[in-house]
Amino acid sequence: MKLALGPLLYYWPHQSVLDFYADMAEAPVDSVYLGETVCSRRHELRLEDWLEVGQVLAAAGKEVVMSSQGLIESESDLKVLRRIVRQSAEGDPGFRVEANDMGAVRLLTEAGVKDWIAGPTLNIFNPETLQLMIDAGATRWAVAPEMSGAALAEVRAALAAPIETEVFAYGRLPLAHSARCFTARHFNLQKDTCEFRCLSIMDGITLRTREGEPFLTLNGVQTQSARVHNLLGDLPAVQKNAEVLRISPQGAHTRKIIELFRAALDGSMTPTDALGASREWMVEEPCNGFWHGRAGVEQYVAA
């Protein structure tokens, strides 16, 4: 089974990003997703910088995927999207593309690209929609994190032919995108004059209830869960309906988490032991409710 490192969802300083991916070049992952998917105002790294990082990772034997932005809001966003599609279509450098909105799907189709990835923010929940993406050239499907394992099995069973399937296996759950920036509002700032307050907030800002319980995480225009989705303990069931596991980067110890997933997949640790060991490196308590068709915040253990 393949391990994939998802796109960086947070806004880190330029050198921190470079150092992180230099470490990932040596980590036991098969695929690495690159690019800004959350907010176009985040430009510590421009597209050309991401492509250079991709070339370094490709030289280290990783499959590199360029992820498109989930919420396109301006002509400048479209220019970046067109360049992402063009580099794939023209083979310069020719990295696969993860389409995270239907505009990206249309551009990939028009360019004749036949090997792209249907991203999780396309919100595909039925076989008819997934088949449309396959007919348009999708060769991998990154499942929306809120889809249960049972629902995933039903969709895959209804397909005329299988498609490589990727499940979100670790990280704070990306729940929603908005045209408003919640981090800016947290600091009483306007979105267009946000002072880039996201920068150096390595894992977002935890939003708590009045009782002080972690509830959500503010990440610019993106809302995430407070708890960390972790399917290490559910690997036997996940492996029946997926070929790729996605691990979302966190501010520290991402490589430790990757190594635990690899150890569990290779059989040198049991999934239960790997889940227990992962708690030392997690930024918050685990959850797996969505996979079991329950409230996402729950940590469910089957009887």
KATA-V114228 format. One record per pair of residues at least 12 apart in sequence whose ideal C-beta (glycine too) atoms are under 7 Angstrom apart, sorted by the first residue. I is the first residue (numbers start at 0). J is the second residue. D is the distance in Angstrom with one decimal. If there is no record, write none. Layout:
# KATA-V114228
i=[I	I]
j=[J	J]
d=[D	D]
This chain:
# KATA-V114228
i=[0	0	0	0	1	1	1	1	2	2	2	2	2	2	2	2	3	3	3	3	3	3	3	3	4	4	4	4	4	4	5	5	5	5	5	5	6	6	6	6	6	7	8	8	8	8	8	8	9	9	9	9	9	10	10	10	10	10	11	11	12	12	12	13	13	16	16	19	20	20	22	24	24	24	26	26	27	27	27	28	28	29	29	30	30	30	31	31	31	32	32	32	33	33	33	33	33	33	34	34	34	35	36	36	36	36	37	37	37	37	37	38	38	39	39	39	39	39	40	41	46	46	46	49	50	50	53	53	53	54	63	64	64	64	64	64	65	65	65	66	66	66	67	67	67	67	67	67	67	67	68	68	69	69	69	69	70	70	71	71	72	80	80	80	81	83	84	84	84	84	84	87	88	88	88	95	95	95	96	96	96	97	97	97	98	98	98	98	98	99	99	99	100	104	107	108	108	112	113	114	114	115	115	115	116	116	116	117	117	117	117	118	119	119	119	119	119	122	123	123	124	124	125	126	126	126	129	129	130	130	133	137	138	138	139	139	139	140	140	140	141	141	142	142	142	142	144	144	144	144	144	145	145	147	147	147	147	148	148	148	148	149	151	152	155	163	163	164	164	164	164	165	165	165	166	166	166	166	167	167	168	168	168	168	168	169	169	169	169	169	169	170	170	170	170	170	171	171	171	171	171	171	172	172	172	172	173	173	174	174	174	175	176	176	177	178	179	180	180	180	181	181	182	182	182	182	182	182	183	185	185	197	201	202	202	202	203	203	203	203	204	204	205	213	213	213	224	224	224	225	226	226	226	226	226	227	227	227	227	227	228	228	229	229	229	229	230	230	231	231	231	231	231	231	231	232	232	232	233	233	234	234	234	235	244	246	249	250	252	255	256	256	259	259	259	285	286	287]
j=[238	242	244	264	29	30	242	243	27	28	29	244	246	257	260	261	28	29	30	32	165	243	244	245	23	28	31	32	246	248	32	170	245	246	247	248	32	33	34	36	66	248	36	37	173	218	221	247	200	201	202	203	218	41	43	197	198	219	199	201	43	198	199	43	44	43	44	248	52	56	254	55	56	59	254	257	257	258	261	61	257	61	62	61	62	64	56	61	63	64	66	97	49	52	53	63	65	66	49	65	66	68	66	68	69	99	69	218	219	220	221	219	220	68	72	73	75	76	193	197	79	82	83	65	86	92	65	92	94	92	94	94	95	96	97	116	83	94	96	97	99	118	80	83	96	97	98	99	100	103	80	99	99	100	120	176	176	220	100	102	178	102	103	106	106	96	96	106	107	110	112	112	110	111	112	114	115	116	112	115	116	116	118	141	115	116	117	118	121	118	120	121	120	135	136	135	136	136	136	136	138	136	137	138	137	139	141	132	137	140	141	141	141	142	143	144	167	143	140	143	143	146	154	154	157	158	154	158	158	159	162	162	162	163	162	163	165	162	164	165	165	245	164	165	166	167	167	172	173	228	289	289	295	289	290	291	292	236	237	240	290	292	240	240	240	242	243	240	241	242	243	241	243	245	237	241	244	245	228	245	230	237	244	245	246	228	229	230	246	247	256	227	228	246	247	249	203	216	223	224	227	247	223	224	228	295	221	223	222	223	224	222	220	221	220	220	220	193	219	220	217	222	196	197	204	217	218	219	196	204	217	219	250	249	250	282	216	217	218	223	216	217	225	225	226	283	286	295	296	283	283	284	285	286	296	281	282	283	285	286	286	287	274	277	285	287	287	290	259	260	263	270	273	274	277	270	271	274	287	290	263	264	270	270	260	260	282	282	280	280	277	280	273	276	277	298	298	299]
d=[6.0	6.4	6.5	5.3	4.2	6.4	6.3	4.5	6.7	4.7	5.6	5.6	6.5	6.4	5.8	6.3	6.5	6.5	4.0	6.7	6.2	5.2	6.8	4.9	6.0	4.9	4.7	6.5	5.7	6.5	5.3	6.8	4.7	6.5	4.5	6.9	4.3	6.5	5.9	4.8	4.3	5.0	6.9	5.8	6.6	6.2	6.7	6.4	6.9	6.1	6.6	6.4	6.4	4.6	7.0	3.9	5.1	7.0	7.0	6.5	6.2	6.5	6.2	4.5	6.4	6.5	5.9	7.0	5.2	6.5	5.9	6.4	5.6	4.0	5.0	5.1	6.2	6.5	4.4	6.7	5.8	6.9	6.1	6.6	4.2	6.1	5.2	4.9	5.8	4.7	4.8	6.0	4.8	6.0	5.4	6.4	5.9	6.7	5.2	5.1	4.4	6.3	4.9	5.6	5.3	6.0	6.9	6.6	5.7	6.4	4.9	4.6	5.3	6.3	6.8	6.9	6.7	5.1	6.8	6.8	5.5	5.8	7.0	6.9	6.7	6.3	7.0	6.8	5.5	6.0	4.7	6.3	4.7	7.0	5.2	6.2	5.0	4.9	5.4	4.3	6.3	6.7	5.5	5.8	6.5	6.5	5.8	4.9	6.7	4.3	6.9	6.6	4.4	6.1	4.3	5.4	4.7	6.8	5.9	5.6	6.8	6.6	5.9	6.5	6.4	5.8	6.2	4.6	5.6	5.4	6.8	5.4	4.0	6.6	5.3	6.0	6.1	6.2	6.9	4.8	6.9	4.3	4.5	6.8	5.8	6.9	6.2	5.6	6.7	3.9	4.5	6.8	6.7	6.1	6.3	4.8	6.4	5.8	4.2	6.8	5.1	5.7	5.8	7.0	6.6	4.3	6.0	4.5	4.3	4.8	6.5	5.2	4.7	6.5	5.0	6.3	6.5	5.5	6.6	6.8	6.9	6.5	6.5	5.1	3.8	5.5	6.2	6.7	6.6	7.0	5.7	6.9	6.8	6.4	6.8	4.3	6.0	5.2	5.3	6.8	4.4	6.6	6.4	6.6	5.4	6.8	4.1	5.1	6.6	6.5	6.2	4.9	6.6	6.4	6.1	6.5	3.9	5.8	6.9	6.4	5.1	5.9	5.1	5.1	6.0	5.0	6.5	6.7	4.7	5.8	7.0	6.5	3.8	5.5	5.8	4.2	5.9	6.7	6.6	5.0	4.3	6.8	4.0	5.9	6.2	6.6	5.5	6.9	4.4	6.3	5.9	6.4	6.1	6.5	2.6	6.6	7.0	5.5	4.2	5.3	5.7	6.9	6.0	3.9	4.9	6.1	6.0	5.7	4.9	6.0	6.2	4.7	5.7	5.5	5.2	7.0	6.7	5.8	5.4	5.2	4.5	6.7	5.6	5.3	6.3	5.2	7.0	5.0	6.6	6.0	5.9	5.0	2.9	5.7	4.5	5.1	4.0	5.8	4.1	6.0	6.7	4.3	5.7	3.6	7.0	6.2	6.9	6.3	7.0	5.9	5.3	5.3	6.5	4.0	5.9	5.2	6.4	5.1	5.6	6.9	5.8	6.6	6.6	6.3	4.0	6.3	5.9	6.0	6.6	6.6	6.0	5.7	4.7	4.1	5.7	5.3	5.8	3.9	6.0	5.9	5.6	6.9	4.4	6.6	6.4	6.4	5.6	6.9	3.8	4.5	6.1	5.7	4.6	5.8	5.3	5.5	5.3	5.8]
